[in-house]
Amino acid sequence: MIDLQPTKCNLCGGQVIYMSNSKIYGREYGSGKCYFCTKCGAYVGTHKSRPQEALGILANAEMREMKMKCHELFDHQWNDEKTSKKRHIARKKAYADLAFKLDIPVDGCHFGYFDADMLDKVYGILKGCIKKNGKGRDIE
C-alpha cells in the first residue's frame, strides 16, 4: 500500500516534510504542496483537490525522468482518439492492458506508484508495444 502522507522516504529512509513546492519550482505549481525528503531531496507532488494526498511515492531525478519517458510512450497508445469519451475508454483499456502485463491490480497501475525497477520493466513493455503496433516514436 502506498503511503499518501509519507513521513519517511521510500528511497533513503530520510525524514520527509510537507511543504510548499515553490522551494522546488520557484513558484507554487498545481496544488502548491509537495512531500520532500530532507536527506536525499526526492519529492512528490500532491493532488490539487486533496493537497495533503501525495500523487504517489517520492522520486529522485532519475525516476522522474523515467516516469516522463514511460508516460510519453504510454500516452501514444490512447491519445490519438478524436473524442473525449473515446480517449477515456482507450486510456482505461491501456491501463488495464499494462496492469495485466505487469501482473498487478488495475487500481495499482499508476506511474506515480512505480519504483525504479518497476519503471524499467514498464519502459521495456511499452517499447515492445510500440515496435509491435508501430504507434508512437522512439524515445531514448
N, CA, C and O atoms as a GROMACS GRO file, in nm:
protein
  560
    1MET      N    1   0.083  -0.119   0.000
    1MET     CA    2   0.000   0.000   0.000
    1MET      C    3   0.088   0.125   0.000
    1MET      O    4   0.185   0.134   0.075
    2ILE      N    5   0.054   0.220  -0.083
    2ILE     CA    6   0.129   0.344  -0.095
    2ILE      C    7   0.090   0.438   0.019
    2ILE      O    8  -0.028   0.458   0.046
    3ASP      N    9   0.192   0.496   0.085
    3ASP     CA   10   0.167   0.594   0.191
    3ASP      C   11   0.146   0.730   0.124
    3ASP      O   12   0.240   0.788   0.070
    4LEU      N   13   0.026   0.780   0.128
    4LEU     CA   14  -0.007   0.905   0.061
    4LEU      C   15   0.016   1.029   0.146
    4LEU      O   16  -0.012   1.142   0.104
    5GLN      N   17   0.068   1.008   0.268
    5GLN     CA   18   0.112   1.117   0.354
    5GLN      C   19   0.244   1.075   0.419
    5GLN      O   20   0.251   1.057   0.541
    6PRO      N   21   0.348   1.058   0.336
    6PRO     CA   22   0.473   1.000   0.385
    6PRO      C   23   0.547   1.090   0.484
    6PRO      O   24   0.548   1.212   0.472
    7THR      N   25   0.609   1.025   0.581
    7THR     CA   26   0.696   1.094   0.676
    7THR      C   27   0.838   1.038   0.668
    7THR      O   28   0.932   1.096   0.724
    8LYS      N   29   0.853   0.925   0.597
    8LYS     CA   30   0.983   0.858   0.580
    8LYS      C   31   1.003   0.832   0.430
    8LYS      O   32   0.912   0.782   0.363
    9CYS      N   33   1.120   0.865   0.379
    9CYS     CA   34   1.149   0.850   0.237
    9CYS      C   35   1.155   0.703   0.196
    9CYS      O   36   1.222   0.623   0.261
   10ASN      N   37   1.087   0.670   0.089
   10ASN     CA   38   1.088   0.534   0.036
   10ASN      C   39   1.222   0.500  -0.031
   10ASN      O   40   1.248   0.383  -0.059
   11LEU      N   41   1.306   0.600  -0.058
   11LEU     CA   42   1.434   0.576  -0.124
   11LEU      C   43   1.550   0.564  -0.026
   11LEU      O   44   1.633   0.474  -0.038
   12CYS      N   45   1.556   0.656   0.072
   12CYS     CA   46   1.673   0.657   0.162
   12CYS      C   47   1.637   0.642   0.309
   12CYS      O   48   1.726   0.627   0.393
   13GLY      N   49   1.509   0.647   0.341
   13GLY     CA   50   1.466   0.638   0.481
   13GLY      C   51   1.474   0.770   0.556
   13GLY      O   52   1.446   0.775   0.676
   14GLY      N   53   1.511   0.877   0.487
   14GLY     CA   54   1.522   1.008   0.550
   14GLY      C   55   1.388   1.067   0.588
   14GLY      O   56   1.283   1.015   0.552
   15GLN      N   57   1.394   1.178   0.664
   15GLN     CA   58   1.272   1.246   0.708
   15GLN      C   59   1.208   1.320   0.591
   15GLN      O   60   1.276   1.388   0.514
   16VAL      N   61   1.077   1.304   0.579
   16VAL     CA   62   1.001   1.371   0.474
   16VAL      C   63   0.918   1.480   0.538
   16VAL      O   64   0.852   1.459   0.640
   17ILE      N   65   0.921   1.598   0.476
   17ILE     CA   66   0.840   1.710   0.524
   17ILE      C   67   0.738   1.750   0.418
   17ILE      O   68   0.760   1.730   0.299
   18TYR      N   69   0.629   1.804   0.463
   18TYR     CA   70   0.521   1.856   0.377
   18TYR      C   71   0.549   2.005   0.364
   18TYR      O   72   0.561   2.074   0.465
   19MET      N   73   0.559   2.055   0.241
   19MET     CA   74   0.598   2.194   0.223
   19MET      C   75   0.543   2.253   0.094
   19MET      O   76   0.483   2.182   0.012
   20SER      N   77   0.563   2.382   0.077
   20SER     CA   78   0.527   2.448  -0.048
   20SER      C   79   0.620   2.399  -0.158
   20SER      O   80   0.741   2.387  -0.137
   21ASN      N   81   0.566   2.371  -0.275
   21ASN     CA   82   0.651   2.326  -0.385
   21ASN      C   83   0.724   2.443  -0.452
   21ASN      O   84   0.797   2.422  -0.549
   22SER      N   85   0.704   2.563  -0.404
   22SER     CA   86   0.777   2.678  -0.458
   22SER      C   87   0.926   2.665  -0.430
   22SER      O   88   1.007   2.724  -0.501
   23LYS      N   89   0.963   2.589  -0.328
   23LYS     CA   90   1.106   2.566  -0.297
   23LYS      C   91   1.171   2.483  -0.407
   23LYS      O   92   1.293   2.489  -0.425
   24ILE      N   93   1.093   2.406  -0.480
   24ILE     CA   94   1.144   2.323  -0.589
   24ILE      C   95   1.133   2.395  -0.724
   24ILE      O   96   1.229   2.399  -0.801
   25TYR      N   97   1.016   2.453  -0.751
   25TYR     CA   98   0.987   2.510  -0.882
   25TYR      C   99   1.009   2.661  -0.892
   25TYR      O  100   1.006   2.716  -1.002
   26GLY      N  101   1.030   2.728  -0.781
   26GLY     CA  102   1.046   2.873  -0.785
   26GLY      C  103   0.916   2.949  -0.769
   26GLY      O  104   0.916   3.069  -0.743
   27ARG      N  105   0.807   2.879  -0.785
   27ARG     CA  106   0.673   2.935  -0.761
   27ARG      C  107   0.582   2.817  -0.732
   27ARG      O  108   0.615   2.703  -0.762
   28GLU      N  109   0.467   2.845  -0.672
   28GLU     CA  110   0.375   2.736  -0.644
   28GLU      C  111   0.314   2.686  -0.775
   28GLU      O  112   0.279   2.765  -0.863
   29TYR      N  113   0.303   2.556  -0.786
   29TYR     CA  114   0.256   2.490  -0.907
   29TYR      C  115   0.154   2.384  -0.867
   29TYR      O  116   0.173   2.317  -0.766
   30GLY      N  117   0.047   2.368  -0.944
   30GLY     CA  118  -0.055   2.267  -0.915
   30GLY      C  119  -0.121   2.293  -0.782
   30GLY      O  120  -0.184   2.398  -0.763
   31SER      N  121  -0.108   2.199  -0.689
   31SER     CA  122  -0.168   2.214  -0.556
   31SER      C  123  -0.091   2.314  -0.470
   31SER      O  124  -0.143   2.364  -0.370
   32GLY      N  125   0.032   2.342  -0.509
   32GLY     CA  126   0.118   2.429  -0.430
   32GLY      C  127   0.194   2.357  -0.320
   32GLY      O  128   0.271   2.419  -0.248
   33LYS      N  129   0.172   2.225  -0.306
   33LYS     CA  130   0.233   2.148  -0.197
   33LYS      C  131   0.306   2.026  -0.250
   33LYS      O  132   0.282   1.980  -0.362
   34CYS      N  133   0.397   1.974  -0.168
   34CYS     CA  134   0.467   1.850  -0.200
   34CYS      C  135   0.521   1.789  -0.072
   34CYS      O  136   0.522   1.852   0.034
   35TYR      N  137   0.565   1.665  -0.085
   35TYR     CA  138   0.638   1.596   0.020
   35TYR      C  139   0.783   1.589  -0.026
   35TYR      O  140   0.811   1.551  -0.140
   36PHE      N  141   0.876   1.628   0.063
   36PHE     CA  142   1.016   1.644   0.027
   36PHE      C  143   1.104   1.573   0.129
   36PHE      O  144   1.086   1.589   0.250
   37CYS      N  145   1.201   1.494   0.080
   37CYS     CA  146   1.295   1.426   0.168
   37CYS      C  147   1.410   1.521   0.202
   37CYS      O  148   1.478   1.571   0.113
   38THR      N  149   1.430   1.545   0.331
   38THR     CA  150   1.535   1.637   0.375
   38THR      C  151   1.674   1.576   0.362
   38THR      O  152   1.774   1.647   0.371
   39LYS      N  153   1.682   1.444   0.340
   39LYS     CA  154   1.811   1.376   0.329
   39LYS      C  155   1.859   1.365   0.184
   39LYS      O  156   1.972   1.404   0.153
   40CYS      N  157   1.774   1.312   0.095
   40CYS     CA  158   1.819   1.287  -0.043
   40CYS      C  159   1.758   1.382  -0.146
   40CYS      O  160   1.803   1.384  -0.260
   41GLY      N  161   1.658   1.461  -0.107
   41GLY     CA  162   1.598   1.557  -0.199
   41GLY      C  163   1.490   1.502  -0.290
   41GLY      O  164   1.439   1.574  -0.375
   42ALA      N  165   1.454   1.376  -0.272
   42ALA     CA  166   1.343   1.319  -0.352
   42ALA      C  167   1.214   1.391  -0.312
   42ALA      O  168   1.201   1.439  -0.199
   43TYR      N  169   1.121   1.397  -0.405
   43TYR     CA  170   0.993   1.462  -0.372
   43TYR      C  171   0.881   1.405  -0.456
   43TYR      O  172   0.902   1.334  -0.554
   44VAL      N  173   0.759   1.438  -0.413
   44VAL     CA  174   0.638   1.401  -0.486
   44VAL      C  175   0.536   1.512  -0.465
   44VAL      O  176   0.523   1.566  -0.355
   45GLY      N  177   0.465   1.546  -0.571
   45GLY     CA  178   0.360   1.647  -0.562
   45GLY      C  179   0.235   1.590  -0.499
   45GLY      O  180   0.229   1.472  -0.463
   46THR      N  181   0.136   1.676  -0.485
   46THR     CA  182   0.010   1.635  -0.424
   46THR      C  183  -0.106   1.670  -0.517
   46THR      O  184  -0.093   1.751  -0.608
   47HIS      N  185  -0.219   1.607  -0.491
   47HIS     CA  186  -0.339   1.633  -0.569
   47HIS      C  187  -0.388   1.775  -0.546
   47HIS      O  188  -0.387   1.824  -0.433
   48LYS      N  189  -0.430   1.841  -0.652
   48LYS     CA  190  -0.480   1.977  -0.639
   48LYS      C  191  -0.605   1.982  -0.552
   48LYS      O  192  -0.620   2.071  -0.468
   49SER      N  193  -0.693   1.886  -0.571
   49SER     CA  194  -0.819   1.885  -0.494
   49SER      C  195  -0.801   1.828  -0.352
   49SER      O  196  -0.885   1.849  -0.265
   50ARG      N  197  -0.690   1.755  -0.330
   50ARG     CA  198  -0.661   1.695  -0.199
   50ARG      C  199  -0.512   1.720  -0.169
   50ARG      O  200  -0.431   1.627  -0.177
   51PRO      N  201  -0.478   1.844  -0.136
   51PRO     CA  202  -0.336   1.882  -0.129
   51PRO      C  203  -0.253   1.811  -0.023
   51PRO      O  204  -0.131   1.824  -0.024
   52GLN      N  205  -0.313   1.737   0.068
   52GLN     CA  206  -0.232   1.661   0.164
   52GLN      C  207  -0.211   1.517   0.118
   52GLN      O  208  -0.145   1.439   0.187
   53GLU      N  209  -0.266   1.481   0.001
   53GLU     CA  210  -0.254   1.344  -0.052
   53GLU      C  211  -0.151   1.342  -0.165
   53GLU      O  212  -0.168   1.409  -0.267
   54ALA      N  213  -0.044   1.265  -0.145
   54ALA     CA  214   0.063   1.254  -0.245
   54ALA      C  215   0.012   1.190  -0.373
   54ALA      O  216  -0.080   1.108  -0.371
   55LEU      N  217   0.072   1.227  -0.483
   55LEU     CA  218   0.039   1.169  -0.613
   55LEU      C  219   0.097   1.029  -0.630
   55LEU      O  220   0.061   0.959  -0.725
   56GLY      N  221   0.185   0.988  -0.542
   56GLY     CA  222   0.250   0.857  -0.550
   56GLY      C  223   0.363   0.851  -0.449
   56GLY      O  224   0.353   0.908  -0.340
   57ILE      N  225   0.470   0.782  -0.485
   57ILE     CA  226   0.586   0.771  -0.398
   57ILE      C  227   0.686   0.881  -0.431
   57ILE      O  228   0.681   0.939  -0.539
   58LEU      N  229   0.776   0.910  -0.337
   58LEU     CA  230   0.880   1.008  -0.363
   58LEU      C  231   0.971   0.956  -0.474
   58LEU      O  232   0.996   0.836  -0.484
   59ALA      N  233   1.019   1.048  -0.556
   59ALA     CA  234   1.103   1.010  -0.669
   59ALA      C  235   1.224   1.102  -0.678
   59ALA      O  236   1.216   1.222  -0.652
   60ASN      N  237   1.337   1.043  -0.716
   60ASN     CA  238   1.457   1.122  -0.742
   60ASN      C  239   1.457   1.163  -0.890
   60ASN      O  240   1.364   1.131  -0.963
   61ALA      N  241   1.560   1.232  -0.933
   61ALA     CA  242   1.565   1.285  -1.070
   61ALA      C  243   1.556   1.174  -1.174
   61ALA      O  244   1.485   1.189  -1.274
   62GLU      N  245   1.627   1.063  -1.152
   62GLU     CA  246   1.625   0.953  -1.249
   62GLU      C  247   1.484   0.894  -1.261
   62GLU      O  248   1.439   0.864  -1.372
   63MET      N  249   1.416   0.876  -1.149
   63MET     CA  250   1.281   0.822  -1.152
   63MET      C  251   1.185   0.918  -1.223
   63MET      O  252   1.100   0.875  -1.301
   64ARG      N  253   1.198   1.047  -1.194
   64ARG     CA  254   1.109   1.145  -1.259
   64ARG      C  255   1.130   1.145  -1.410
   64ARG      O  256   1.034   1.156  -1.486
   65GLU      N  257   1.256   1.134  -1.454
   65GLU     CA  258   1.284   1.128  -1.597
   65GLU      C  259   1.225   1.001  -1.660
   65GLU      O  260   1.167   1.006  -1.768
   66MET      N  261   1.239   0.888  -1.592
   66MET     CA  262   1.185   0.763  -1.644
   66MET      C  263   1.033   0.767  -1.648
   66MET      O  264   0.973   0.714  -1.742
   67LYS      N  265   0.969   0.828  -1.548
   67LYS     CA  266   0.823   0.841  -1.549
   67LYS      C  267   0.777   0.920  -1.671
   67LYS      O  268   0.677   0.885  -1.734
   68MET      N  269   0.850   1.027  -1.704
   68MET     CA  270   0.813   1.108  -1.821
   68MET      C  271   0.829   1.026  -1.950
   68MET      O  272   0.743   1.032  -2.038
   69LYS      N  273   0.938   0.951  -1.961
   69LYS     CA  274   0.959   0.867  -2.080
   69LYS      C  275   0.848   0.762  -2.092
   69LYS      O  276   0.793   0.742  -2.200
   70CYS      N  277   0.818   0.697  -1.981
   70CYS     CA  278   0.712   0.594  -1.982
   70CYS      C  279   0.578   0.656  -2.019
   70CYS      O  280   0.505   0.601  -2.101
   71HIS      N  281   0.547   0.770  -1.959
   71HIS     CA  282   0.418   0.833  -1.986
   71HIS      C  283   0.407   0.874  -2.133
   71HIS      O  284   0.301   0.861  -2.194
   72GLU      N  285   0.516   0.924  -2.190
   72GLU     CA  286   0.509   0.963  -2.330
   72GLU      C  287   0.480   0.843  -2.420
   72GLU      O  288   0.398   0.852  -2.511
   73LEU      N  289   0.546   0.731  -2.394
   73LEU     CA  290   0.519   0.609  -2.471
   73LEU      C  291   0.376   0.561  -2.448
   73LEU      O  292   0.305   0.525  -2.542
   74PHE      N  293   0.336   0.560  -2.323
   74PHE     CA  294   0.203   0.513  -2.286
   74PHE      C  295   0.093   0.598  -2.349
   74PHE      O  296  -0.003   0.545  -2.404
   75ASP      N  297   0.108   0.729  -2.342
   75ASP     CA  298   0.005   0.820  -2.393
   75ASP      C  299  -0.016   0.806  -2.543
   75ASP      O  300  -0.126   0.833  -2.592
   76HIS      N  301   0.085   0.765  -2.616
   76HIS     CA  302   0.070   0.744  -2.760
   76HIS      C  303  -0.023   0.628  -2.792
   76HIS      O  304  -0.074   0.617  -2.904
   77GLN      N  305  -0.046   0.541  -2.695
   77GLN     CA  306  -0.132   0.425  -2.718
   77GLN      C  307  -0.280   0.460  -2.715
   77GLN      O  308  -0.362   0.386  -2.770
   78TRP      N  309  -0.315   0.570  -2.654
   78TRP     CA  310  -0.458   0.601  -2.638
   78TRP      C  311  -0.494   0.743  -2.678
   78TRP      O  312  -0.612   0.772  -2.699
   79ASN      N  313  -0.398   0.831  -2.689
   79ASN     CA  314  -0.428   0.973  -2.702
   79ASN      C  315  -0.462   1.017  -2.844
   79ASN      O  316  -0.485   1.136  -2.867
   80ASP      N  317  -0.465   0.926  -2.940
   80ASP     CA  318  -0.498   0.967  -3.077
   80ASP      C  319  -0.647   0.956  -3.108
   80ASP      O  320  -0.690   0.984  -3.220
   81GLU      N  321  -0.726   0.915  -3.010
   81GLU     CA  322  -0.871   0.911  -3.030
   81GLU      C  323  -0.924   1.053  -3.044
   81GLU      O  324  -0.871   1.146  -2.984
   82LYS      N  325  -1.029   1.069  -3.122
   82LYS     CA  326  -1.080   1.202  -3.156
   82LYS      C  327  -1.172   1.264  -3.051
   82LYS      O  328  -1.172   1.386  -3.034
   83THR      N  329  -1.250   1.182  -2.982
   83THR     CA  330  -1.345   1.238  -2.886
   83THR      C  331  -1.299   1.210  -2.744
   83THR      O  332  -1.225   1.115  -2.718
   84SER      N  333  -1.344   1.292  -2.653
   84SER     CA  334  -1.310   1.277  -2.512
   84SER      C  335  -1.354   1.141  -2.459
   84SER      O  336  -1.280   1.075  -2.385
   85LYS      N  337  -1.475   1.098  -2.497
   85LYS     CA  338  -1.528   0.970  -2.449
   85LYS      C  339  -1.442   0.854  -2.500
   85LYS      O  340  -1.409   0.763  -2.425
   86LYS      N  341  -1.405   0.859  -2.629
   86LYS     CA  342  -1.321   0.752  -2.685
   86LYS      C  343  -1.182   0.752  -2.622
   86LYS      O  344  -1.125   0.645  -2.598
   87ARG      N  345  -1.126   0.872  -2.594
   87ARG     CA  346  -0.996   0.880  -2.528
   87ARG      C  347  -1.004   0.818  -2.388
   87ARG      O  348  -0.913   0.746  -2.347
   88HIS      N  349  -1.111   0.848  -2.316
   88HIS     CA  350  -1.128   0.794  -2.182
   88HIS      C  351  -1.134   0.641  -2.185
   88HIS      O  352  -1.070   0.574  -2.104
   89ILE      N  353  -1.210   0.588  -2.277
   89ILE     CA  354  -1.223   0.442  -2.291
   89ILE      C  355  -1.089   0.380  -2.331
   89ILE      O  356  -1.048   0.278  -2.275
   90ALA      N  357  -1.020   0.442  -2.427
   90ALA     CA  358  -0.891   0.391  -2.473
   90ALA      C  359  -0.787   0.397  -2.362
   90ALA      O  360  -0.705   0.306  -2.348
   91ARG      N  361  -0.789   0.504  -2.284
   91ARG     CA  362  -0.694   0.519  -2.173
   91ARG      C  363  -0.719   0.412  -2.067
   91ARG      O  364  -0.625   0.351  -2.016
   92LYS      N  365  -0.845   0.389  -2.033
   92LYS     CA  366  -0.880   0.286  -1.936
   92LYS      C  367  -0.833   0.148  -1.982
   92LYS      O  368  -0.779   0.069  -1.904
   93LYS      N  369  -0.855   0.120  -2.110
   93LYS     CA  370  -0.812  -0.008  -2.166
   93LYS      C  371  -0.659  -0.020  -2.164
   93LYS      O  372  -0.606  -0.127  -2.132
   94ALA      N  373  -0.590   0.088  -2.197
   94ALA     CA  374  -0.443   0.085  -2.196
   94ALA      C  375  -0.390   0.057  -2.055
   94ALA      O  376  -0.296  -0.021  -2.039
   95TYR      N  377  -0.450   0.119  -1.954
   95TYR     CA  378  -0.409   0.089  -1.816
   95TYR      C  379  -0.439  -0.056  -1.778
   95TYR      O  380  -0.358  -0.121  -1.713
   96ALA      N  381  -0.555  -0.106  -1.820
   96ALA     CA  382  -0.590  -0.245  -1.790
   96ALA      C  383  -0.492  -0.341  -1.858
   96ALA      O  384  -0.449  -0.439  -1.797
   97ASP      N  385  -0.457  -0.312  -1.983
   97ASP     CA  386  -0.361  -0.396  -2.055
   97ASP      C  387  -0.224  -0.395  -1.988
   97ASP      O  388  -0.161  -0.499  -1.972
   98LEU      N  389  -0.180  -0.276  -1.948
   98LEU     CA  390  -0.050  -0.264  -1.881
   98LEU      C  391  -0.052  -0.338  -1.747
   98LEU      O  392   0.044  -0.409  -1.714
   99ALA      N  393  -0.158  -0.323  -1.670
   99ALA     CA  394  -0.169  -0.393  -1.542
   99ALA      C  395  -0.163  -0.544  -1.562
   99ALA      O  396  -0.097  -0.615  -1.486
  100PHE      N  397  -0.230  -0.593  -1.665
  100PHE     CA  398  -0.228  -0.736  -1.696
  100PHE      C  399  -0.085  -0.781  -1.726
  100PHE      O  400  -0.040  -0.884  -1.675
  101LYS      N  401  -0.014  -0.704  -1.809
  101LYS     CA  402   0.124  -0.741  -1.845
  101LYS      C  403   0.218  -0.735  -1.725
  101LYS      O  404   0.316  -0.809  -1.720
  102LEU      N  405   0.188  -0.649  -1.629
  102LEU     CA  406   0.271  -0.636  -1.509
  102LEU      C  407   0.227  -0.733  -1.399
  102LEU      O  408   0.296  -0.750  -1.298
  103ASP      N  409   0.111  -0.796  -1.419
  103ASP     CA  410   0.052  -0.886  -1.320
  103ASP      C  411   0.026  -0.815  -1.188
  103ASP      O  412   0.059  -0.864  -1.080
  104ILE      N  413  -0.036  -0.696  -1.200
  104ILE     CA  414  -0.073  -0.617  -1.082
  104ILE      C  415  -0.220  -0.575  -1.097
  104ILE      O  416  -0.273  -0.577  -1.207
  105PRO      N  417  -0.285  -0.538  -0.987
  105PRO     CA  418  -0.423  -0.489  -0.997
  105PRO      C  419  -0.429  -0.357  -1.076
  105PRO      O  420  -0.336  -0.276  -1.069
  106VAL      N  421  -0.537  -0.336  -1.148
  106VAL     CA  422  -0.553  -0.214  -1.226
  106VAL      C  423  -0.545  -0.090  -1.137
  106VAL      O  424  -0.487   0.011  -1.177
  107ASP      N  425  -0.603  -0.097  -1.018
  107ASP     CA  426  -0.601   0.021  -0.931
  107ASP      C  427  -0.462   0.052  -0.876
  107ASP      O  428  -0.442   0.158  -0.818
  108GLY      N  429  -0.367  -0.038  -0.894
  108GLY     CA  430  -0.228  -0.012  -0.855
  108GLY      C  431  -0.141   0.024  -0.973
  108GLY      O  432  -0.020   0.046  -0.958
  109CYS      N  433  -0.201   0.032  -1.091
  109CYS     CA  434  -0.127   0.062  -1.213
  109CYS      C  435  -0.127   0.213  -1.234
  109CYS      O  436  -0.212   0.269  -1.303
  110HIS      N  437  -0.030   0.277  -1.174
  110HIS     CA  438  -0.020   0.422  -1.175
  110HIS      C  439   0.129   0.456  -1.177
  110HIS      O  440   0.204   0.408  -1.091
  111PHE      N  441   0.173   0.535  -1.272
  111PHE     CA  442   0.315   0.566  -1.285
  111PHE      C  443   0.371   0.628  -1.156
  111PHE      O  444   0.488   0.607  -1.124
  112GLY      N  445   0.291   0.702  -1.084
  112GLY     CA  446   0.335   0.762  -0.959
  112GLY      C  447   0.362   0.661  -0.849
  112GLY      O  448   0.431   0.693  -0.752
  113TYR      N  449   0.310   0.540  -0.862
  113TYR     CA  450   0.329   0.436  -0.762
  113TYR      C  451   0.451   0.348  -0.790
  113TYR      O  452   0.490   0.268  -0.706
  114PHE      N  453   0.510   0.361  -0.908
  114PHE     CA  454   0.616   0.270  -0.951
  114PHE      C  455   0.754   0.315  -0.903
  114PHE      O  456   0.790   0.432  -0.913
  115ASP      N  457   0.830   0.218  -0.849
  115ASP     CA  458   0.969   0.245  -0.811
  115ASP      C  459   1.057   0.230  -0.936
  115ASP      O  460   1.007   0.202  -1.045
  116ALA      N  461   1.188   0.250  -0.920
  116ALA     CA  462   1.279   0.249  -1.035
  116ALA      C  463   1.277   0.116  -1.110
  116ALA      O  464   1.276   0.114  -1.233
  117ASP      N  465   1.276   0.004  -1.037
  117ASP     CA  466   1.274  -0.127  -1.103
  117ASP      C  467   1.147  -0.148  -1.184
  117ASP      O  468   1.152  -0.198  -1.296
  118MET      N  469   1.033  -0.108  -1.128
  118MET     CA  470   0.907  -0.123  -1.200
  118MET      C  471   0.903  -0.030  -1.321
  118MET      O  472   0.851  -0.068  -1.426
  119LEU      N  473   0.957   0.090  -1.307
  119LEU     CA  474   0.961   0.182  -1.422
  119LEU      C  475   1.044   0.124  -1.536
  119LEU      O  476   1.007   0.138  -1.652
  120ASP      N  477   1.156   0.060  -1.503
  120ASP     CA  478   1.237  -0.005  -1.607
  120ASP      C  479   1.158  -0.115  -1.676
  120ASP      O  480   1.164  -0.128  -1.798
  121LYS      N  481   1.085  -0.193  -1.599
  121LYS     CA  482   1.002  -0.301  -1.655
  121LYS      C  483   0.893  -0.243  -1.745
  121LYS      O  484   0.871  -0.292  -1.856
  122VAL      N  485   0.826  -0.139  -1.697
  122VAL     CA  486   0.720  -0.074  -1.775
  122VAL      C  487   0.776  -0.019  -1.905
  122VAL      O  488   0.714  -0.034  -2.011
  123TYR      N  489   0.891   0.045  -1.898
  123TYR     CA  490   0.953   0.103  -2.018
  123TYR      C  491   0.978  -0.005  -2.122
  123TYR      O  492   0.951   0.015  -2.241
  124GLY      N  493   1.030  -0.119  -2.080
  124GLY     CA  494   1.054  -0.230  -2.172
  124GLY      C  495   0.924  -0.280  -2.236
  124GLY      O  496   0.921  -0.308  -2.356
  125ILE      N  497   0.820  -0.291  -2.157
  125ILE     CA  498   0.690  -0.334  -2.209
  125ILE      C  499   0.638  -0.234  -2.311
  125ILE      O  500   0.593  -0.272  -2.419
  126LEU      N  501   0.644  -0.106  -2.277
  126LEU     CA  502   0.591  -0.003  -2.367
  126LEU      C  503   0.672   0.008  -2.495
  126LEU      O  504   0.614   0.029  -2.602
  127LYS      N  505   0.803  -0.006  -2.486
  127LYS     CA  506   0.886  -0.004  -2.607
  127LYS      C  507   0.848  -0.122  -2.698
  127LYS      O  508   0.844  -0.108  -2.820
  128GLY      N  509   0.822  -0.236  -2.636
  128GLY     CA  510   0.780  -0.354  -2.713
  128GLY      C  511   0.647  -0.332  -2.781
  128GLY      O  512   0.627  -0.378  -2.894
  129CYS      N  513   0.554  -0.263  -2.715
  129CYS     CA  514   0.423  -0.234  -2.774
  129CYS      C  515   0.437  -0.143  -2.895
  129CYS      O  516   0.368  -0.161  -2.995
  130ILE      N  517   0.525  -0.048  -2.887
  130ILE     CA  518   0.544   0.046  -2.999
  130ILE      C  519   0.604  -0.028  -3.119
  130ILE      O  520   0.562  -0.007  -3.232
  131LYS      N  521   0.702  -0.114  -3.093
  131LYS     CA  522   0.762  -0.191  -3.202
  131LYS      C  523   0.659  -0.284  -3.265
  131LYS      O  524   0.659  -0.305  -3.386
  132LYS      N  525   0.569  -0.339  -3.182
  132LYS     CA  526   0.468  -0.433  -3.230
  132LYS      C  527   0.360  -0.365  -3.313
  132LYS      O  528   0.323  -0.415  -3.419
  133ASN      N  529   0.309  -0.249  -3.265
  133ASN     CA  530   0.197  -0.187  -3.336
  133ASN      C  531   0.235  -0.061  -3.414
  133ASN      O  532   0.152  -0.004  -3.483
  134GLY      N  533   0.361  -0.018  -3.401
  134GLY     CA  534   0.407   0.096  -3.480
  134GLY      C  535   0.360   0.230  -3.429
  134GLY      O  536   0.388   0.331  -3.494
  135LYS      N  537   0.288   0.237  -3.317
  135LYS     CA  538   0.242   0.366  -3.265
  135LYS      C  539   0.356   0.437  -3.193
  135LYS      O  540   0.445   0.374  -3.137
  136GLY      N  541   0.351   0.567  -3.196
  136GLY     CA  542   0.446   0.648  -3.123
  136GLY      C  543   0.577   0.660  -3.196
  136GLY      O  544   0.588   0.629  -3.315
  137ARG      N  545   0.677   0.706  -3.124
  137ARG     CA  546   0.811   0.721  -3.181
  137ARG      C  547   0.912   0.676  -3.077
  137ARG      O  548   0.880   0.669  -2.958
  138ASP      N  549   1.032   0.645  -3.122
  138ASP     CA  550   1.135   0.603  -3.027
  138ASP      C  551   1.174   0.718  -2.938
  138ASP      O  552   1.187   0.833  -2.982
  139ILE      N  553   1.192   0.686  -2.812
  139ILE     CA  554   1.232   0.786  -2.713
  139ILE      C  555   1.352   0.726  -2.640
  139ILE      O  556   1.343   0.618  -2.582
  140GLU      N  557   1.461   0.794  -2.642
  140GLU     CA  558   1.583   0.744  -2.574
  140GLU      C  559   1.631   0.846  -2.475
  140GLU      O  560   1.732   0.823  -2.408
   0.00000   0.00000   0.00000
